[in-house]
Amino acid sequence: MFITFEGIDGVGKSTQLDLLETWLKARGHEVLRTMEPGGTELGQEIRHLLLHRKGDVAPRAEALLYAADRAHHVATKIRPALELGTIVLGDRYYDSSIAYQGAARELSVKEVQDISLWAVAGLEPDLTFLLDMPAEQALIRRDDTGTAPDRLESEQVEFFTRARDQFLKLATQPRFEVIDASMAIPDIHSAVIARIEKAGLGK
Ligand code: TYD
C-alpha cells in the first residue's frame, strides 16, 4: 500500500504523517516514512539544489529536478519497500509536481503529468490525502514556524492559490480523500483513520 499526503506549504502534512505512522506501527504494520524532495542521499543533493542554492532555476529545469529526485526515490526505495509488503507513507509525490510546476509555475499540467509518470514508470499511489486550506491561511501558519522561507516558499500567495486549485482538481480521482486542514489536529487525524480503516488497514 502506497499512501501519500499532499497540500500546499503550511497545511500540516508532517504532523499528520507523524500521527498516522505511530498509529500504523502500533497495529504491527511495517511502515516506511519518506518524503520528496530528498527521500534518498542523491535526493538530498537535488533538494539542496532546488530549495537552497542561490540564483534562479529555469521552470523546466525545476520540473526535471523534482522528477529526477522522484525517479531515483521510486526505483531505489519506494518500489523495493512495496515489494516487501511495507506500507509506504509519502510526504508529497507527483501530485505536488502537477500542482506546483504544472499549475503554479504555469508549465503545462498535462506535460508535467506525462514526465512525472515516465519518471516513476507508472507507479501511482493507492491512496492520497489532500489537506486543503486557502493559501492565505496556510501561509500565515507556515510563517508562524519562524524558519526562513526557502526558494519555493518565497513565492507569492497567488502561486499557492494556483497550486491549491490544481490539487482540488486532481482530488476528483477516487484515490483521493480531501480533508479540511483548518480543523483541529485530532479531528484531521480521525478523518485520516476513518479512510485508512475503510481501506482495510485497521487491524
Ligand atoms: P517540502 O519538503 O514539503 O517542504 P518543507 O520541508 O519545507 O515543509 O517541499 C519542499 C518544497 O518543494 C515545497 O515548497 C513544495 C515544493 N515541491 C514542488 O514544487 N514540486 C514537487 O514535486 C515537490 C515534491 C515539492
Residues whose N, C-alpha, C, O or C-beta is under 5 A from the ligand:
A	BS01	TYD	D9 E36 P37 Y66 R92 Y93 S96 S97 Y100 L152 E153
